[in-house]
Amino acid sequence: MSFLFRRPGTLIVLGTSALGGAAYRFVKPTSSSDASLNPQTFTPYTLVEKQPVSSTSTIFTLRNCNGTAEPESVREVWKRSVWSIQIKQPQLQIARAYTPLPPSSPSPKRADGEPEPENIRLLIRQEKGGEVSTYLHRLPEQSTIEIRGPNVESELPHDIKEVVFLAGGTGIAPAMQVAQALSRRTGSRMDILWANRRREECVGGVSEAGETQQIEQTRLGWWKSLFGMGNQVTQEASVVRTAVTDPTTQGRGIIVQELDALKERCNVQNQVLSVQYYVDEENTFIRPTDLVKRLGSGVQGKKGSKVILVSGPEGFIEHWAGKKVWAGGREGQGPLGGVLGQMDLKGWSVLKL
Ligand SMILES: Cc1cc2nc3c(=O)[nH]c(=O)nc-3n(C[C@H](O)[C@H](O)[C@H](O)COP(=O)(O)OP(=O)(O)OC[C@H]3O[C@@H](n4cnc5c(N)ncnc54)[C@H](O)[C@@H]3O)c2cc1C
């Protein structure tokens, strides 16, 4: 799920110019008439709430205009997939993919005992000069937004037991999907390592004691290097000292609160979920040693697959696992490269989202 600069994947929704890269997913002409969410046609949803998370990111809450409950396909994807929906920008007739956040609380029941239709919640970052994200951030509440899906990006192995998830920015949304899917399975363990440029994205997020370290870099910052604006950053050669985490931080951001709630849910069910926060402007960075530690410590005596998932901006994925590649109109995994490609992964497999 390299989130940006996926020009080959840009979708032209209507007209004859449906460009090669995205054509595989879209087989029928679009219409807005379907009442229930489906992958072929766009369904109208109401933008019921916009909750700013930071100066650039907002949680968008969408509700089916017809009050229709989500179809079985959506209930299924929540169980074992990383999945997305697409939002249409009607003036330009283009669409972009976004990753629904897990429900923050169980859906209330209607008078007839049936659950209320689930809202769809999306964490969307406004990209500078970005067509669809800028359009969405300008929309007022109560606007109509057309969406289609679900699109499965990746199925989790049935026997999955351990996950290390490297998330950059809004790459936290698929990490939360995986965490909630794992929370249905007993005996699993998941470690999320979440990197952001700025603290405002994860206010109040505190890593486990002694986990996050501050790196004084003598050269360009992490993100600059990821986006090709600098040379390879030799983090290991940098001076490392323990970060000072302020425990009296003024409250927690929405995403941090939801991650904490997911952690509690996992604890109740005897699973382990940990989240480490890394913030570029605080000079805290994910280091290979953070991974090595996790790959070695496992769920003792339990058989099952162990997967490292990487999700975020293209440069983030490339740095950790190497480039994804386009072939035959689809974006595939490509060879394992980057930092992970040089590590002894001890039987863990890697999936680039
Ligand atoms: C499966 C999937 C799930 C995703 N989930 C999320 C999510 O949950 N949240 C989220 O925020 N995003 C998510 N994304 C990313 C999202 O789909 C969009 O790519 C993102 O919102 C930017 O779209 P845009 O139309 O606003 O920007 P675009 O118009 O596509 O532009 C993106 C950036 O590229 C620059 N740009 C545009 N054209 C060029 C060019 N020709 N050359 C160089 N630079 C250019 C723009 O200035 C901008 O900074 C996901 C992507 C995928 C594939």
The ligand as an ORCA input file, in Angstrom:
! r2SCAN-3c Opt
* xyz 0 1
  C      -4.695      0.539     -1.166
  C      -4.492      1.991     -0.765
  C      -4.992      2.447      0.439
  C      -4.803      3.782      0.801
  N      -5.293      4.221      2.018
  C      -5.098      5.512      2.380
  C      -5.605      5.990      3.646
  O      -6.211      5.260      4.435
  N      -5.396      7.299      3.943
  C      -4.731      8.158      3.094
  O      -4.594      9.341      3.431
  N      -4.262      7.712      1.905
  C      -4.449      6.439      1.520
  N      -3.993      6.010      0.299
  C      -3.431      7.002     -0.638
  C      -4.585      7.616     -1.451
  O      -5.161      6.632     -2.287
  C      -4.126      8.742     -2.365
  O      -3.019      8.311     -3.104
  C      -3.762     10.013     -1.606
  O      -4.870     10.493     -0.864
  C      -3.317     11.104     -2.588
  O      -4.307     11.254     -3.561
  P      -4.616     12.696     -4.179
  O      -5.566     12.506     -5.306
  O      -5.010     13.643     -3.120
  O      -3.196     13.125     -4.673
  P      -2.614     13.068     -6.159
  O      -3.316     14.060     -7.014
  O      -2.591     11.662     -6.615
  O      -1.159     13.569     -5.841
  C      -0.364     12.923     -4.825
  C       0.908     13.686     -4.612
  O       1.675     13.558     -5.764
  C       1.962     14.814     -6.276
  N       1.875     14.597     -7.709
  C       0.763     14.602     -8.454
  N       1.076     14.336     -9.719
  C       2.420     14.153     -9.766
  C       3.337     13.831    -10.772
  N       2.961     13.672    -12.034
  N       4.646     13.715    -10.449
  C       5.066     13.885     -9.181
  N       4.228     14.196     -8.191
  C       2.923     14.316     -8.477
  C       0.934     15.766     -5.713
  O       1.392     17.085     -5.620
  C       0.698     15.162     -4.365
  O       1.635     15.607     -3.435
  C      -4.131      4.671     -0.064
  C      -3.625      4.191     -1.270
  C      -3.792      2.880     -1.615
  C      -3.250      2.397     -2.916
*
